[in-house]
């Protein structure tokens, strides 16, 4: 083979190698594009799903709020149910809980929107009373003002209950001053305080301290039950008080209701 032919063959071979490499690179680039498109589509599908879930959740809360307002027979706007306040779904559940009993003796750990709404509910039913323990004097004063302005003093009260050391089976907790606790039987115990910042599993003492006052068919409702501390509290309650069973309520921030023997 002549030298010129060998050079031409070598150039053709190198050209074919470069072309193969270019084709391979193009294939890899196409695969990257396809993977990126798949990722974009998956992200878009997840966003659509999240948006639909958010819309359903919002609609459900509006529905709960409307049902609650109608059930309470109140034309004036209810207190805000966002931020730290209990949401409409929990308030509707509590309303239906006390309505099923024809009224109830309610004790709240923490005060606020739920105190006002429960007072409205008991007024509509014509029976019962809600007592709220509050460790923060400013917050207690605000809730009292809401109660007074709405003419609900017959149905609700806020008790100043500073946090103090409380002993439970040799373990010390920061909880409401025992001397501030009201006497009498409790039909519904709403545990929405003390705040988590006051200590680990800050709401655990509610059940052991108030156990002897709970009626045989009492309901214990824990708000914010999706938080790690509250999940740990529920697990400990169920382990320490086996006569209670827990049911998770599918609300925005999570809630759990405990009842005896169910």
C-alpha positions in Angstrom: 0.0 0.0 0.0 1.3 3.4 -1.0 2.2 5.9 1.7 -0.5 8.3 0.6 -3.1 5.5 0.9 -1.9 4.6 4.4 -2.1 8.2 5.5 -5.6 8.5 4.1 -6.7 5.3 5.8 -5.2 6.6 9.1 -7.0 9.9 8.8 -10.3 8.1 8.0 -9.8 5.8 11.0 -9.1 8.8 13.3 -12.1 10.6 11.8 -14.3 7.6 12.5 -13.0 7.5 16.1 -13.8 11.2 16.6 -17.2 10.6 15.1 -17.9 7.7 17.4 -16.8 9.7 20.4 -19.0 12.6 19.3 -22.0 10.2 18.9 -21.3 8.7 22.3 -21.1 12.2 23.9 -24.3 13.2 22.1 -26.0 10.1 23.5 -24.8 10.8 27.0 -26.0 14.4 26.6 -29.4 13.2 25.5 -29.6 10.9 28.4 -28.8 13.7 30.8 -31.4 15.9 29.2 -34.0 13.1 29.5 -33.1 12.5 33.1 -33.4 16.2 33.8 -36.8 16.3 32.0 -37.9 13.3 34.1 -36.8 15.1 37.3 -38.6 18.3 36.2 -41.8 16.3 35.5 -41.5 14.4 38.8 -41.1 17.7 40.6 -44.0 19.3 38.8 -46.2 16.2 39.7 -45.1 16.5 43.3 -45.9 20.2 43.3 -49.3 19.6 41.8 -50.0 16.9 44.4 -48.9 19.2 47.2 -51.0 22.1 45.8 -54.1 19.8 45.6 -53.5 18.6 49.2 -53.0 22.2 50.4 -56.2 23.2 48.6 -58.1 20.3 50.1 -56.8 21.1 53.6 -57.7 24.8 53.2 -61.2 23.9 52.0 -61.6 21.5 54.9 -60.6 24.2 57.4 -63.0 26.7 55.9 -65.7 24.0 56.0 -64.9 23.3 59.7 -65.0 27.1 60.5 -68.4 27.5 58.8 -69.8 24.5 60.6 -68.4 25.7 63.9 -69.8 29.2 63.5 -73.2 27.8 62.6 -73.2 25.3 65.5 -72.2 28.0 67.9 -75.0 30.3 66.7 -72.5 33.3 66.7 -72.7 36.1 64.1 -69.7 38.0 65.4 -66.3 36.9 64.1 -64.6 34.2 66.1 -61.1 34.7 67.4 -58.2 34.1 65.0 -57.4 30.4 64.6 -53.9 30.6 63.2 -50.4 30.9 64.6 -50.3 29.5 68.1 -54.1 29.2 68.3 -55.9 25.9 67.9 -57.1 25.5 64.3 -60.7 25.2 63.0 -60.6 21.4 62.7 -59.6 21.0 66.4 -62.1 23.5 67.5 -64.9 21.7 65.6 -63.8 18.4 67.1 -64.0 20.0 70.6 -67.4 21.5 69.9 -68.7 18.2 68.7 -67.2 16.5 71.8 -68.9 18.7 74.3 -72.1 18.8 72.2 -72.3 15.0 72.3 -72.3 15.2 76.1 -74.9 17.9 76.2 -72.3 20.2 77.9 -69.2 19.4 79.8 -66.8 20.4 82.5 -63.7 21.3 80.5 -60.3 22.0 81.9 -57.7 23.5 79.6 -54.0 23.6 80.1 -53.3 26.9 78.4 -55.8 29.6 77.4 -56.8 31.5 74.3 -59.0 31.0 71.3 -60.1 27.6 72.4 -61.3 29.0 75.7 -63.5 31.5 73.9 -64.9 29.0 71.4 -65.6 26.4 74.1 -67.4 29.1 76.1 -69.5 29.8 73.1 -70.2 26.1 72.7 -71.3 25.6 76.3 -73.5 28.7 76.1 -75.2 27.3 73.0 -75.7 24.0 74.8 -76.8 25.7 78.0 -74.7 23.6 80.2 -71.1 23.2 81.4 -68.1 25.4 82.1 -64.5 25.8 80.8 -61.6 26.6 83.2 -58.3 27.5 81.6 -55.0 27.3 83.4 -52.6 30.0 82.3 -49.0 30.6 83.4 -48.5 33.9 81.5 -50.2 36.8 83.3 -50.3 38.9 80.1 -51.9 36.1 78.1 -54.3 35.3 80.9 -55.4 39.0 80.9 -55.9 39.0 77.1 -58.1 35.8 77.3 -60.1 37.3 80.2 -60.7 40.4 78.1 -61.9 38.3 75.2 -64.3 36.5 77.5 -65.6 39.7 79.1 -66.1 41.5 75.8 -68.2 38.6 74.4 -70.3 38.2 77.5 -69.1 34.7 78.2 -68.1 35.1 81.9 -70.8 32.6 83.0 -69.3 29.9 80.9 -65.5 30.4 81.2 -62.8 31.5 83.6 -59.0 31.8 83.4 -57.0 30.8 86.4 -53.5 32.2 87.0 -51.3 29.1 87.5 -47.6 29.9 87.5 -45.2 27.1 86.6 -43.5 25.5 89.5 -41.6 22.2 90.4 -44.1 19.3 90.5 -43.0 15.9 91.6 -44.3 12.8 89.8 -43.0 9.4 91.0 -39.7 11.0 92.1 -39.2 13.0 88.9 -39.4 16.8 88.9 -41.3 18.7 86.2 -42.1 22.4 85.6 -45.9 22.5 85.5 -48.8 24.5 86.8 -49.0 25.3 90.5 -51.0 22.4 92.0 -52.7 24.8 94.4 -54.2 26.7 91.4 -55.9 23.5 90.0 -59.7 23.6 90.3 -61.4 20.7 92.0 -64.3 18.6 90.7 -64.6 16.0 87.9 -63.3 16.7 84.5 -65.2 15.6 81.3 -62.8 17.0 78.7 -59.2 17.8 79.3 -57.5 19.9 76.6 -53.7 19.9 76.8 -52.3 22.8 74.9 -49.7 24.0 77.4 -47.3 24.7 78.9 -45.3 25.7 75.9 -42.5 23.3 74.7 -39.9 26.0 75.5 -40.5 25.5 79.2 -38.9 22.1 79.2 -38.7 18.7 77.6 -42.1 16.9 77.3 -43.5 19.9 79.2 -47.1 18.7 78.8 -46.6 15.2 80.2 -47.7 16.0 83.8 -51.3 16.8 82.7 -52.5 13.2 82.7 -50.7 11.8 85.9 -51.6 15.0 87.9 -55.2 15.1 86.9 -55.9 11.4 86.5 -58.0 11.2 89.7 -60.3 14.0 88.5 -61.0 12.5 85.1 -64.5 11.1 84.7 -64.9 7.5 83.6 -65.7 8.6 80.0 -63.4 11.6 80.0 -61.6 12.6 76.8 -58.0 13.9 77.0 -57.1 15.9 73.9 -53.5 16.8 73.1 -52.8 19.5 70.5 -49.6 19.8 68.4 -49.3 16.0 68.5 -47.1 15.8 65.4 -44.1 17.4 67.2 -41.4 15.0 68.5 -42.0 16.0 72.2 -45.8 15.4 71.9 -45.3 12.1 70.1 -43.0 11.1 73.0 -45.6 12.2 75.5 -48.4 10.2 73.9 -46.1 7.1 73.9 -45.3 7.6 77.6 -48.9 8.2 78.5 -50.0 5.0 76.8 -47.2 3.0 78.5 -47.8 4.5 82.0 -51.6 4.5 81.8 -52.6 1.3 80.0 -56.4 1.9 80.6 -56.2 4.6 78.0 -56.1 4.2 74.2 -55.0 6.9 71.9 -56.5 7.9 68.5 -54.6 10.3 66.2 -56.8 13.0 64.7 -55.6 14.0 61.1 -55.5 17.7 61.7 -53.0 20.2 60.3 -50.6 20.2 63.3 -51.8 16.8 64.6 -53.9 16.0 67.6 -54.5 12.9 69.7 -57.5 12.0 71.9 -57.1 9.5 74.7 -60.1 7.6 76.2 -60.4 4.8 78.7 -61.0 1.3 77.5 -61.6 1.9 73.8 
